[in-house]
Amino acid sequence: MAQTLLILIIAFVTLEFIVSSVLSWLNTKWMTHPVPPELEGLYDEEKYRRQQDYMRTNKRVSLIARCVSFALTLIILGFGLLGWLDNQCKAWTDVPVLQVILFLVIYNLFNTVIALPFSYYSTFVIEERFGFNRTTHKTFWLDTIKSFAVSTVLSAVLMAVVYWLYQTFGQQFWIWATLVCAVFIIFFTMFYSNLIVPLFNKQTPLPEGELRDAITAALASFGSKFKDIYIIDGSKHSTKANAYFTGFGPKKRIVLYDTLQDQMTTNEIVAVLAHEFGHYKHRDTFKNMIISIVTIAINLFIFSLLVDNPHLPVALGGTAPSFILALVAFSLLLSPIDLLLSPAGSAISRRAEYRADAFAASHGHGEALISGLKKLASHALSNLTPHPLVVWYSYSHPTLAQRIRAIRTHH
């Protein structure tokens, strides 16, 4: 039975690799497709060549990274190295929860180290070559260390609590674990901008002036009085721009990248924020949070039925019952379901983007939003012709041409 499970896991990992590779190949083949009429003139001939070169370069590096990850995964599974790691953790300490935490820390460290060369190359070779990078080597290494530390500490604490619940409540642990995860998600949705973002970027209140007055007036026309409007030093890392709403309730705030002011007019920035406020008005953050919690609950319930199955740890090379090995095996066996559900999740996300665009357009910001989106796409050398199948399967946003057409129907 364990051997059958291992074969299934390898088959699912292979399927995931094939699907992602095929989608990437389709996008690459489609990139020379004629630019939609709505986007003609967005790139001149020289800039269009740069965009195509940028995309091809990223695709090549992405393919190498994907192949390396796939090959290492097959080696790890084939040689039962996760089981070996679990046995080592058990040899280092007799405390079960420390065994789980040790496994998690080493597992996270391995994944970070494997991804590091590609992240470094992307930042200091590709992004540098195309004029996007503003990250110094010092910032890169500090951010890498901080990212690893934050993600490892948070995941270790959460895993320790979930494991304790499993030890305490047995198969019923999933109920309490869902509640813990829900509290975790709600807390970080509210306080992410206050607790996590300052570790990597500086946020300061948007100073009084034309832009703040325009944003405040627009928000008042939407029936809202946001007071927390911040500017973030995104230029510390890249020339690319963004803006977002974060948190909810008393902790909601608007965050603008400083690079946005360099690339857009005041009206365009207000239009982009009108789109973001559309998300807030339609409670998209809240809906996504509920979807995440329900998904976690379903996964934990199914896992609770399988957690004591002795074949799951053995499939990964384990020689004794192991909560963490059972969890890793279960997550790998779930990958086909994730593949099947991806189009539905993408469709829900794209629908929310259309709604947010419609909100901005209905308040008179349609043309300014189109102009702003075009500038963002042009500056970021975005792909204007993604393959329709890739859009359907994995795009969280509609294509720029689709968004422009939809916005203009709401004028």
BELWO-V885569 format. One record per residue. N is the residue number from 1. SS is DSSP state (a for helix, b for strand, c for the rest). PSI is psi in whole degrees, 0 to 359 (none if undefined). D_FIRST is the distance of its C-alpha to the first C-alpha in Angstrom with 1 decimal. Layout:
# BELWO-V885569
n=<N	N>
ss=<SS	SS>
psi=<PSI	PSI>
d_first=<D_FIRST	D_FIRST>
This chain:
# BELWO-V885569
n=<1	2	3	4	5	6	7	8	9	10	11	12	13	14	15	16	17	18	19	20	21	22	23	24	25	26	27	28	29	30	31	32	33	34	35	36	37	38	39	40	41	42	43	44	45	46	47	48	49	50	51	52	53	54	55	56	57	58	59	60	61	62	63	64	65	66	67	68	69	70	71	72	73	74	75	76	77	78	79	80	81	82	83	84	85	86	87	88	89	90	91	92	93	94	95	96	97	98	99	100	101	102	103	104	105	106	107	108	109	110	111	112	113	114	115	116	117	118	119	120	121	122	123	124	125	126	127	128	129	130	131	132	133	134	135	136	137	138	139	140	141	142	143	144	145	146	147	148	149	150	151	152	153	154	155	156	157	158	159	160	161	162	163	164	165	166	167	168	169	170	171	172	173	174	175	176	177	178	179	180	181	182	183	184	185	186	187	188	189	190	191	192	193	194	195	196	197	198	199	200	201	202	203	204	205	206	207	208	209	210	211	212	213	214	215	216	217	218	219	220	221	222	223	224	225	226	227	228	229	230	231	232	233	234	235	236	237	238	239	240	241	242	243	244	245	246	247	248	249	250	251	252	253	254	255	256	257	258	259	260	261	262	263	264	265	266	267	268	269	270	271	272	273	274	275	276	277	278	279	280	281	282	283	284	285	286	287	288	289	290	291	292	293	294	295	296	297	298	299	300	301	302	303	304	305	306	307	308	309	310	311	312	313	314	315	316	317	318	319	320	321	322	323	324	325	326	327	328	329	330	331	332	333	334	335	336	337	338	339	340	341	342	343	344	345	346	347	348	349	350	351	352	353	354	355	356	357	358	359	360	361	362	363	364	365	366	367	368	369	370	371	372	373	374	375	376	377	378	379	380	381	382	383	384	385	386	387	388	389	390	391	392	393	394	395	396	397	398	399	400	401	402	403	404	405	406	407	408	409	410	411>
ss=<c	a	a	a	a	a	a	a	a	a	a	a	a	a	a	a	a	a	a	a	a	a	a	a	a	a	a	a	a	a	c	c	c	c	c	c	a	a	a	c	c	c	c	c	a	a	a	a	a	a	a	a	a	a	a	a	a	a	a	a	a	a	a	a	a	a	a	a	a	a	a	a	a	a	a	a	a	a	c	c	a	a	a	a	a	a	a	a	a	a	a	a	c	c	c	a	a	a	a	a	a	a	a	a	a	a	a	a	a	a	a	a	a	a	a	a	a	a	a	a	a	a	a	a	a	a	a	a	a	c	c	c	b	c	c	c	a	a	a	a	a	a	a	a	a	a	a	a	a	a	a	a	a	a	a	a	a	a	a	a	a	a	a	a	a	a	a	a	a	a	a	a	a	a	a	a	a	a	a	a	a	a	a	a	a	a	a	a	a	a	a	a	a	a	a	c	a	a	a	c	c	c	b	b	b	c	c	c	c	a	a	a	a	a	a	a	a	a	a	a	a	c	c	c	c	c	c	c	b	b	b	b	c	a	a	a	c	b	c	c	c	c	b	b	b	b	c	c	a	a	a	c	b	b	b	b	b	a	a	a	a	a	a	c	c	a	a	a	a	a	a	a	a	a	a	a	a	a	a	a	a	c	c	a	a	a	a	a	a	a	a	a	a	a	a	a	a	a	a	a	a	a	a	a	a	a	c	c	c	a	a	a	a	a	a	c	c	c	c	c	c	c	a	a	a	a	a	a	a	a	a	a	a	c	a	a	a	a	a	a	a	a	a	a	a	a	a	a	a	a	a	a	a	a	a	a	a	a	a	a	a	a	c	c	c	a	a	a	a	a	a	a	a	a	a	a	a	a	a	c	c	c	c	c	c	c	c	a	a	a	a	a	a	a	c	c	c	c	c	a	a	a	a	a	a	a	a	a	a	c	c>
psi=<317	321	320	317	320	317	319	315	314	321	319	320	319	317	316	318	317	315	311	323	318	316	319	319	317	317	320	318	330	351	340	7	148	138	135	148	325	341	7	134	355	321	135	178	317	317	328	322	320	318	316	320	318	316	315	318	314	322	320	313	320	320	316	315	318	318	319	314	318	315	315	322	317	319	314	316	315	325	5	36	333	322	321	316	319	317	322	317	323	331	333	331	148	356	113	317	327	327	316	315	317	314	313	316	314	320	315	320	317	312	324	316	320	321	339	312	323	322	317	314	317	318	309	354	300	303	326	314	324	10	17	329	134	8	130	163	322	313	319	311	321	317	322	314	315	319	315	315	312	311	322	316	312	315	324	316	313	316	321	318	315	319	320	320	321	316	327	318	358	221	342	3	333	328	309	325	323	317	318	314	322	315	318	312	314	316	313	337	321	318	6	314	333	326	318	312	317	343	338	332	157	129	131	147	138	123	158	147	191	314	313	320	318	318	315	318	318	316	323	322	338	356	29	154	68	130	332	92	119	154	134	142	64	334	347	332	320	163	351	150	161	169	148	158	145	156	183	170	220	349	14	144	158	135	125	136	141	332	339	322	334	338	341	158	168	316	322	320	317	321	319	319	329	321	313	323	330	320	316	317	323	7	40	323	315	317	316	324	316	317	317	316	318	317	315	317	315	314	317	323	313	318	323	334	340	350	327	6	118	343	336	308	322	325	332	11	6	157	3	164	137	118	314	322	320	321	316	315	317	316	324	323	340	346	323	326	319	319	319	325	346	314	323	315	319	319	318	317	315	322	320	323	318	318	317	320	317	323	313	316	322	343	19	15	16	305	322	324	316	313	317	317	322	318	318	315	316	314	323	2	46	153	119	348	61	152	136	323	323	319	312	320	317	355	123	341	148	163	162	318	318	320	318	315	315	318	318	340	345	6	none>
d_first=<0.0	3.8	5.4	5.1	6.3	8.7	9.9	10.6	12.4	14.4	15.2	16.5	18.4	19.9	20.9	22.6	24.4	25.6	26.9	28.8	30.2	31.4	33.0	34.7	35.9	37.3	39.2	40.6	41.8	43.3	45.2	48.3	48.5	52.0	52.5	52.9	56.6	56.2	55.3	57.9	59.8	57.2	56.8	59.7	59.1	58.6	56.4	54.2	53.7	52.7	50.2	48.6	48.6	47.0	44.2	43.5	43.5	41.0	38.8	38.8	37.9	35.2	33.6	33.7	32.2	29.4	28.7	28.8	26.4	23.9	24.3	23.9	20.8	19.1	20.4	19.2	15.6	15.7	17.3	15.4	18.9	18.0	16.3	19.5	21.7	20.2	20.9	24.3	25.2	24.3	26.6	29.4	29.6	28.7	29.3	26.0	27.6	29.1	25.8	24.6	27.9	27.9	24.6	25.9	29.2	27.9	25.5	28.4	30.7	28.6	28.4	32.2	33.1	31.2	33.0	36.3	37.7	37.2	38.8	41.7	42.3	42.2	44.7	47.1	47.0	46.2	47.6	50.4	51.3	51.5	53.5	51.1	50.2	52.3	49.8	51.1	49.0	49.6	48.5	45.3	44.3	45.3	43.4	40.2	40.5	41.3	38.5	35.9	37.5	37.7	34.2	32.7	34.9	34.3	30.5	30.4	32.7	30.7	27.3	29.0	30.4	27.1	25.4	28.3	28.0	24.4	25.6	28.5	27.3	23.6	21.9	25.4	25.7	25.2	28.7	30.5	28.5	29.6	33.1	33.1	31.8	34.5	37.2	36.0	36.2	39.6	41.0	40.2	41.3	44.6	45.1	43.3	46.7	48.3	45.7	43.6	45.9	48.7	46.5	46.6	49.7	53.0	53.9	57.5	59.2	60.6	64.3	67.0	68.2	67.9	64.2	63.6	66.4	64.9	61.4	63.0	65.1	62.1	60.0	63.0	63.2	59.6	60.5	58.9	60.3	57.8	59.4	56.7	56.9	55.8	55.9	53.2	53.8	51.2	53.6	52.4	49.3	50.1	52.8	50.4	51.3	49.7	50.5	48.5	48.8	46.7	46.2	47.5	50.0	52.4	50.3	50.4	52.1	52.8	52.0	53.7	53.0	56.3	55.7	56.0	59.7	60.2	58.7	59.8	62.9	63.2	62.8	59.6	58.1	59.2	57.5	54.2	54.4	55.3	52.0	50.2	52.2	51.0	47.5	48.8	50.9	47.9	45.8	43.1	42.1	41.7	39.7	37.3	36.9	36.1	33.6	31.9	31.9	30.5	27.7	26.8	27.0	24.6	22.0	22.5	22.1	18.8	17.6	19.1	16.8	13.6	15.3	14.3	10.6	9.7	6.5	9.0	11.4	9.3	8.3	12.1	13.0	13.7	14.3	15.2	15.1	16.7	18.2	19.1	15.8	14.1	17.1	17.0	13.4	14.5	17.7	16.1	14.0	17.5	19.3	19.5	21.1	23.5	24.4	25.2	27.2	29.1	31.9	32.5	32.9	35.2	37.2	37.8	38.9	41.2	42.8	43.6	45.2	47.3	48.4	49.4	51.4	53.1	54.1	55.8	57.5	58.7	60.5	62.3	60.1	58.6	60.6	60.3	56.5	56.4	58.6	56.5	53.2	54.8	56.0	52.6	50.9	53.7	53.7	49.9	49.9	47.5	46.0	48.2	46.3	42.5	40.6	40.5	36.7	36.2	38.5	36.7	33.3	33.9	37.6	38.3	42.0	43.8	45.5	49.0	50.6	48.8	49.9	53.4	53.7	52.3	54.7	57.7	57.0	57.5	60.9>
